[in-house]
Amino acid sequence: MNMILTSMIIAAVTTAPLAQGFLDCNLTQPISHKCFGILGQPLMFYLPTSLNTKTRLEKNTDIILKLANYSLLNINEKYRSRSTFFTNGTFMLRSATKNDSGGYKMEKHTSDGVLLHTIIVELDILAPVSEPAISQTCLSPEQKTVSCFSEGDEVEFTLSLHDNSLIQTRPKKTDKHNVSNIAISLHGQMMGDLTCIVQNNVSRAQTVVHLRSCKDTVSHLSVVNVVVVTSISILLLVLALFLGMKCFNKTTNSITVNEVDAEEEVVYSDVRVKQQTK
């Protein structure tokens, strides 16, 4: 029978953005691109401002804001309470939500309405990865399973031993804010520093643990199991003896009472015979 021992070790890690250049949506250059935002964190749109120009930012069919020269002309009521506009053209959402994901279009016009250029960006708001947790499960002295867990959107895993890659996964677009994990089977005696790196387009974190040999652990566990099983067997034997003795005493008492009742009946019968004879 396989003995299973699971240990969980979590190391302190730091989380940092992967692609700083894409965490904010820069619309000052006439190049369409993709940008990312961190769920719950401030999100910046850098808009072009200059004299004798007008700028308009849209999402789908909604006009978010309009600028003229360096001033804000108007802003959509949906964004007014949770945004700030700076005179340098920076438009900030104080806390990004999933609903902010989507396509944005920025149009820049001359003061008399001539279109200068249009920029389209695709914004994706992602939950950052959490600190990865590594578990080691000993199935036998020759086999163990190592798993790495993390939470976040579109999580990518890299598992390596002594800087040698063991497994790497690519995120799926359907992996939205779920607890994700990978698992790999290794020889039970394999030891060393195991590193799990998790990342997505807005964050990165890693955990390093030292793998232990399963031999000593499983042997120790087997001894413990033997002691426990032996103790339980002794307790069951004592309980059986106690119940057996109790049942035996009850039967003996019943027989004794019956014999006494029989003797009294005989004596009583003799007395009645003698009385009748008189």
Sine and cosine of phi, psi and omega as CSV:
sin_phi,cos_phi,sin_psi,cos_psi,sin_omega,cos_omega
0.00,0.00,0.74,-0.68,-0.01,-1.00
-0.95,0.31,0.66,-0.75,0.08,-1.00
-0.98,-0.17,0.77,-0.64,-0.06,-1.00
-0.91,-0.42,0.80,-0.60,0.05,-1.00
-0.77,-0.63,0.81,-0.59,-0.01,-1.00
-0.89,-0.46,0.74,-0.67,0.07,-1.00
-0.80,-0.60,0.63,-0.78,0.00,-1.00
-0.89,-0.46,0.82,-0.57,0.01,-1.00
-0.78,-0.63,0.81,-0.59,0.03,-1.00
-0.87,-0.50,0.84,-0.55,0.00,-1.00
-0.99,-0.14,0.42,-0.91,0.03,-1.00
-0.95,0.32,0.71,-0.71,-0.02,-1.00
-0.69,-0.72,0.20,-0.98,0.11,-0.99
-0.88,-0.47,0.53,-0.85,0.01,-1.00
-0.92,-0.40,0.75,-0.66,-0.02,-1.00
-0.62,-0.78,0.51,-0.86,0.03,-1.00
-0.90,0.44,0.54,-0.84,0.02,-1.00
-0.99,0.11,-0.75,0.66,-0.14,-0.99
-0.84,-0.54,1.00,0.07,-0.06,-1.00
-0.85,0.52,-0.60,0.80,-0.06,-1.00
-0.91,0.41,-0.30,0.95,-0.05,-1.00
-0.93,-0.36,0.03,1.00,-0.01,-1.00
-0.97,0.26,-0.35,0.94,0.06,-1.00
-0.88,-0.47,0.49,-0.87,-0.03,-1.00
-1.00,-0.06,0.97,-0.25,-0.03,-1.00
-1.00,-0.06,0.93,-0.36,-0.04,-1.00
-0.95,-0.32,0.29,0.96,-0.01,-1.00
-0.99,0.12,-0.30,0.95,0.03,-1.00
-0.95,-0.32,0.66,-0.75,-0.08,-1.00
-0.97,0.24,0.84,0.54,0.01,-1.00
-0.75,-0.66,0.84,-0.54,0.06,-1.00
-0.97,0.25,0.63,-0.78,-0.06,-1.00
-0.35,-0.94,-0.02,-1.00,0.04,-1.00
-0.94,-0.34,0.67,-0.75,0.05,-1.00
-0.75,-0.66,0.27,-0.96,-0.09,-1.00
-0.77,-0.63,0.45,-0.89,0.10,-1.00
-0.72,-0.70,0.45,-0.89,0.00,-1.00
-1.00,-0.09,0.80,-0.60,-0.02,-1.00
-0.82,0.57,0.80,-0.60,0.04,-1.00
0.99,0.12,-0.07,1.00,-0.02,-1.00
-0.96,-0.28,0.31,-0.95,0.04,-1.00
-0.88,0.48,0.57,-0.82,0.00,-1.00
-0.81,-0.59,0.76,-0.65,-0.07,-1.00
-0.94,-0.34,0.70,-0.71,0.22,-0.98
-0.91,-0.42,0.84,-0.54,0.03,-1.00
-0.99,-0.17,0.92,-0.39,-0.10,-0.99
-0.95,-0.30,0.55,-0.84,0.02,-1.00
-0.97,0.25,0.71,-0.71,0.09,-1.00
-0.72,-0.69,0.67,-0.74,0.05,-1.00
-0.25,-0.97,0.22,-0.98,0.00,-1.00
-0.92,0.39,0.56,-0.83,0.08,-1.00
0.88,0.48,0.53,0.85,0.06,-1.00
-0.74,-0.67,0.40,-0.92,0.10,-0.99
-0.80,-0.60,0.63,-0.77,-0.04,-1.00
-0.78,-0.63,0.64,-0.77,0.02,-1.00
-0.72,-0.70,0.74,-0.67,0.03,-1.00
-0.91,-0.42,0.78,-0.62,-0.04,-1.00
-0.79,-0.61,0.45,-0.89,0.20,-0.98
-0.75,-0.66,0.86,-0.51,-0.11,-0.99
0.82,0.57,-0.87,-0.48,0.00,-1.00
-0.98,-0.19,0.01,1.00,-0.03,-1.00
-1.00,-0.04,0.74,-0.68,0.14,-0.99
-1.00,0.04,0.89,-0.45,-0.05,-1.00
-0.98,0.20,-0.76,0.65,0.00,-1.00
-0.40,-0.92,0.27,-0.96,0.09,-1.00
-0.74,-0.67,0.67,-0.74,0.04,-1.00
-0.86,-0.51,0.49,-0.87,0.13,-0.99
-0.68,-0.73,0.85,-0.53,-0.11,-0.99
0.85,0.52,-0.91,-0.42,-0.01,-1.00
-0.93,-0.37,0.21,0.98,-0.13,-0.99
-0.91,-0.42,0.48,-0.88,0.07,-1.00
-1.00,0.07,0.87,-0.50,0.01,-1.00
-0.99,0.14,-0.78,0.62,0.05,-1.00
-0.38,-0.93,0.30,-0.96,-0.02,-1.00
-0.64,-0.77,0.59,-0.80,0.01,-1.00
-0.88,0.48,0.67,-0.74,-0.04,-1.00
-0.86,0.51,-0.49,0.87,0.00,-1.00
-0.89,0.46,-0.45,0.89,-0.10,-0.99
-0.96,-0.29,-0.18,0.98,-0.15,-0.99
-0.87,0.49,-0.70,0.72,-0.13,-0.99
-0.98,0.21,-0.22,0.98,-0.07,-1.00
-0.80,-0.59,0.40,0.92,-0.05,-1.00
-0.67,-0.74,0.30,-0.95,0.07,-1.00
-0.66,-0.75,0.68,-0.74,0.05,-1.00
-0.91,-0.42,0.73,-0.69,0.01,-1.00
-0.95,-0.32,0.48,-0.88,-0.08,-1.00
-0.92,0.40,-0.27,0.96,0.05,-1.00
-0.99,0.14,0.05,1.00,0.04,-1.00
0.99,-0.15,0.08,1.00,0.01,-1.00
-1.00,0.08,0.81,-0.58,0.06,-1.00
-0.93,-0.37,0.88,-0.47,-0.12,-0.99
-0.90,-0.43,0.78,-0.63,0.22,-0.97
-1.00,-0.07,0.82,-0.57,-0.15,-0.99
-0.94,0.34,-0.45,0.89,0.01,-1.00
-0.52,-0.85,0.95,-0.30,-0.05,-1.00
-0.94,0.34,0.64,-0.77,0.04,-1.00
-0.86,-0.51,0.20,-0.98,0.04,-1.00
-0.88,0.47,-0.52,0.85,0.00,-1.00
-0.92,0.39,-0.27,0.96,0.03,-1.00
-0.97,0.22,-0.25,0.97,0.06,-1.00
-0.90,0.43,0.53,-0.85,0.04,-1.00
0.63,-0.78,-0.17,-0.99,-0.04,-1.00
-1.00,-0.07,0.69,-0.73,0.02,-1.00
-0.84,-0.54,0.55,-0.83,0.03,-1.00
-0.77,-0.64,0.74,-0.67,0.05,-1.00
-0.88,-0.48,0.80,-0.60,0.04,-1.00
-0.89,-0.45,0.71,-0.70,0.05,-1.00
-0.89,-0.45,0.80,-0.61,-0.04,-1.00
-0.84,-0.54,0.35,-0.94,0.18,-0.98
-0.96,0.26,0.17,-0.99,-0.03,-1.00
-0.89,0.45,-0.40,0.92,0.03,-1.00
-0.99,-0.14,0.22,0.98,0.17,-0.99
0.99,-0.12,0.11,0.99,0.01,-1.00
-0.98,0.17,0.79,-0.62,-0.02,-1.00
-0.95,0.32,0.83,-0.56,0.04,-1.00
-1.00,0.00,-0.77,0.64,0.07,-1.00
-0.26,-0.97,0.30,-0.96,0.01,-1.00
-0.81,-0.59,0.69,-0.72,0.05,-1.00
-0.83,-0.56,0.74,-0.67,0.04,-1.00
-0.89,-0.46,0.78,-0.63,0.05,-1.00
-0.81,-0.59,0.54,-0.84,0.09,-1.00
-0.96,-0.29,0.87,-0.49,-0.04,-1.00
-0.97,-0.25,0.73,-0.69,0.03,-1.00
-0.82,-0.58,0.88,-0.47,0.04,-1.00
-1.00,-0.07,0.84,-0.54,-0.08,-1.00
-0.84,-0.55,0.57,-0.82,0.16,-0.99
-0.98,0.20,0.73,-0.68,-0.02,-1.00
-0.93,0.36,0.36,-0.93,0.03,-1.00
-0.95,0.32,0.47,-0.88,0.07,-1.00
-0.99,-0.10,0.17,-0.98,0.04,-1.00
-0.87,0.49,0.82,-0.58,-0.02,-1.00
-0.94,0.33,0.57,-0.82,0.05,-1.00
-0.88,-0.48,0.74,-0.68,-0.05,-1.00
-0.94,-0.34,0.71,-0.71,0.08,-1.00
-0.83,-0.56,0.58,-0.82,0.05,-1.00
-0.86,-0.50,0.82,-0.57,0.00,-1.00
-0.88,-0.48,0.90,-0.44,0.04,-1.00
-1.00,0.06,0.89,-0.46,0.04,-1.00
-1.00,-0.02,-0.50,0.87,0.02,-1.00
-0.22,-0.97,0.12,-0.99,0.06,-1.00
-0.87,0.49,-0.35,0.94,-0.04,-1.00
-0.97,-0.23,-0.08,1.00,-0.08,-1.00
-0.58,-0.82,0.68,-0.74,0.08,-1.00
-0.63,-0.78,0.39,-0.92,0.09,-1.00
-0.87,-0.49,0.75,-0.66,0.03,-1.00
-0.90,-0.43,0.76,-0.65,-0.02,-1.00
-0.79,-0.61,0.48,-0.88,0.08,-1.00
-0.77,-0.64,0.75,-0.66,-0.07,-1.00
-0.88,-0.48,0.58,-0.81,0.10,-0.99
-0.37,-0.93,0.34,-0.94,0.01,-1.00
-0.85,-0.53,0.58,-0.82,0.00,-1.00
0.48,-0.88,-0.04,-1.00,0.02,-1.00
-0.99,-0.13,0.70,-0.72,0.09,-1.00
0.78,0.63,0.82,0.57,-0.08,-1.00
-0.98,0.19,0.73,-0.68,0.10,-1.00
-0.94,-0.33,0.75,-0.66,-0.03,-1.00
-0.95,-0.32,0.60,-0.80,0.18,-0.98
-0.70,-0.72,0.86,-0.51,-0.01,-1.00
-0.90,-0.43,0.80,-0.60,-0.04,-1.00
-0.64,-0.77,0.46,-0.89,0.03,-1.00
-0.83,-0.55,0.85,-0.53,-0.07,-1.00
0.80,0.60,0.67,0.74,0.03,-1.00
0.92,0.39,0.16,0.99,0.09,-1.00
-0.98,-0.19,0.86,-0.52,-0.08,-1.00
-0.90,0.44,0.75,-0.66,0.05,-1.00
-0.98,-0.19,-0.69,0.72,-0.03,-1.00
-0.36,-0.93,0.55,-0.84,0.05,-1.00
-0.62,-0.79,0.70,-0.72,-0.02,-1.00
-0.86,-0.50,0.47,-0.88,0.09,-1.00
-0.96,-0.28,0.62,-0.79,-0.04,-1.00
-0.95,0.31,0.46,-0.89,0.12,-0.99
-0.98,-0.19,0.53,-0.85,-0.01,-1.00
-0.90,0.43,-0.34,0.94,0.01,-1.00
-1.00,0.09,-0.13,0.99,0.00,-1.00
-0.98,0.17,0.99,0.14,-0.05,-1.00
-0.96,-0.30,0.94,-0.33,0.11,-0.99
0.76,0.65,0.79,0.61,0.09,-1.00
-0.88,-0.47,0.35,-0.94,0.14,-0.99
-0.97,0.25,0.86,-0.51,-0.04,-1.00
-0.92,-0.40,0.42,-0.91,0.05,-1.00
-0.41,-0.91,0.36,-0.93,0.16,-0.99
-0.79,-0.62,0.42,-0.91,0.01,-1.00
-0.63,-0.77,0.55,-0.84,0.01,-1.00
-0.60,-0.80,0.57,-0.82,0.00,-1.00
-0.99,-0.12,0.76,-0.65,-0.02,-1.00
-0.78,-0.62,0.24,-0.97,0.09,-1.00
-0.93,0.38,0.62,-0.79,-0.09,-1.00
-0.89,0.45,-0.41,0.91,-0.02,-1.00
-1.00,-0.07,0.03,1.00,0.00,-1.00
-0.95,0.31,0.77,-0.63,-0.02,-1.00
-0.76,-0.65,0.23,-0.97,0.04,-1.00
0.70,-0.72,-0.03,-1.00,-0.01,-1.00
-0.99,0.14,0.88,-0.47,0.02,-1.00
-0.97,-0.24,0.78,-0.63,-0.02,-1.00
-0.90,-0.44,0.76,-0.65,0.11,-0.99
-0.90,-0.44,0.87,-0.50,0.04,-1.00
-0.94,-0.34,0.78,-0.62,0.08,-1.00
-0.86,-0.52,0.59,-0.81,-0.05,-1.00
-0.34,-0.94,0.37,-0.93,0.24,-0.97
-0.59,-0.81,-0.25,-0.97,-0.12,-0.99
-0.97,0.25,-0.04,1.00,0.01,-1.00
-0.81,-0.59,-0.10,0.99,-0.08,-1.00
-0.36,-0.93,0.27,-0.96,0.01,-1.00
-0.45,-0.89,0.63,-0.78,0.03,-1.00
-0.47,-0.88,0.36,-0.93,0.04,-1.00
-0.52,-0.85,0.40,-0.92,0.05,-1.00
-0.72,-0.69,0.66,-0.75,0.05,-1.00
-0.85,-0.53,0.79,-0.62,0.07,-1.00
-0.76,-0.65,0.29,-0.96,0.04,-1.00
-0.97,-0.23,0.87,-0.49,0.03,-1.00
-0.95,0.32,0.67,-0.75,0.03,-1.00
-0.97,-0.24,0.36,-0.93,0.09,-1.00
-0.96,0.28,0.60,-0.80,0.00,-1.00
-0.99,0.11,-0.25,0.97,-0.12,-0.99
-0.88,0.48,-0.84,0.55,-0.05,-1.00
-0.90,0.43,-0.62,0.79,-0.04,-1.00
-0.90,0.43,-0.74,0.68,-0.03,-1.00
-0.92,0.40,-0.65,0.76,0.00,-1.00
-0.89,0.46,-0.70,0.72,0.02,-1.00
-0.88,0.47,-0.66,0.75,0.00,-1.00
-0.91,0.41,-0.60,0.80,0.01,-1.00
-0.90,0.44,-0.68,0.73,0.02,-1.00
-0.88,0.48,-0.68,0.73,0.02,-1.00
-0.88,0.48,-0.68,0.74,0.01,-1.00
-0.89,0.46,-0.64,0.76,0.01,-1.00
-0.89,0.46,-0.69,0.72,0.01,-1.00
-0.89,0.46,-0.68,0.73,-0.01,-1.00
-0.90,0.43,-0.71,0.70,0.00,-1.00
-0.88,0.47,-0.68,0.73,0.01,-1.00
-0.88,0.47,-0.69,0.72,0.00,-1.00
-0.88,0.47,-0.68,0.73,0.01,-1.00
-0.90,0.44,-0.65,0.76,0.01,-1.00
-0.89,0.46,-0.67,0.74,0.02,-1.00
-0.90,0.44,-0.68,0.73,0.02,-1.00
-0.88,0.47,-0.66,0.75,0.03,-1.00
-0.90,0.43,-0.61,0.79,0.02,-1.00
-0.91,0.41,-0.70,0.71,0.02,-1.00
-0.88,0.47,-0.67,0.74,0.02,-1.00
-0.89,0.45,-0.65,0.76,0.02,-1.00
-0.90,0.43,-0.67,0.74,0.03,-1.00
-0.89,0.45,-0.66,0.75,0.00,-1.00
-0.89,0.46,-0.72,0.69,0.01,-1.00
-0.91,0.41,-0.59,0.81,0.04,-1.00
-0.90,0.43,-0.71,0.71,0.01,-1.00
-0.90,0.43,-0.64,0.77,0.01,-1.00
-0.89,0.45,-0.66,0.75,0.02,-1.00
-0.92,0.40,-0.64,0.77,0.01,-1.00
-0.90,0.43,-0.70,0.72,0.01,-1.00
-0.89,0.46,-0.63,0.77,0.01,-1.00
-0.90,0.44,-0.65,0.76,0.00,-1.00
-0.92,0.39,-0.66,0.75,0.00,-1.00
-0.89,0.45,-0.69,0.72,0.01,-1.00
-0.89,0.45,-0.60,0.80,0.00,-1.00
-0.91,0.41,-0.65,0.76,0.00,-1.00
-0.92,0.40,-0.67,0.74,-0.02,-1.00
-0.89,0.46,-0.68,0.73,0.01,-1.00
-0.90,0.44,-0.65,0.76,0.01,-1.00
-0.90,0.43,-0.64,0.77,0.01,-1.00
-0.91,0.42,-0.65,0.76,0.02,-1.00
-0.90,0.43,-0.67,0.74,0.02,-1.00
-0.89,0.46,-0.59,0.81,0.00,-1.00
-0.93,0.37,-0.66,0.76,0.01,-1.00
-0.90,0.43,-0.67,0.74,0.02,-1.00
-0.89,0.46,-0.59,0.80,0.00,-1.00
-0.92,0.40,-0.64,0.77,0.01,-1.00
-0.91,0.42,-0.72,0.70,0.00,-1.00
-0.87,0.49,-0.68,0.74,-0.02,-1.00
-0.90,0.44,-0.62,0.78,0.01,-1.00
-0.91,0.42,-0.65,0.76,0.03,-1.00
-0.88,0.47,-0.63,0.78,-0.01,-1.00
-0.90,0.43,-0.65,0.76,-0.02,-1.00
-0.92,0.38,-0.59,0.80,0.02,-1.00
-0.90,0.44,-0.68,0.73,-0.03,-1.00
-0.91,0.41,-0.62,0.78,0.02,-1.00
-0.91,0.40,-0.63,0.78,0.01,-1.00
-0.92,0.40,-0.58,0.81,-0.02,-1.00
-0.92,0.39,-0.63,0.78,0.04,-1.00
-0.91,0.41,0.00,0.00,0.00,0.00
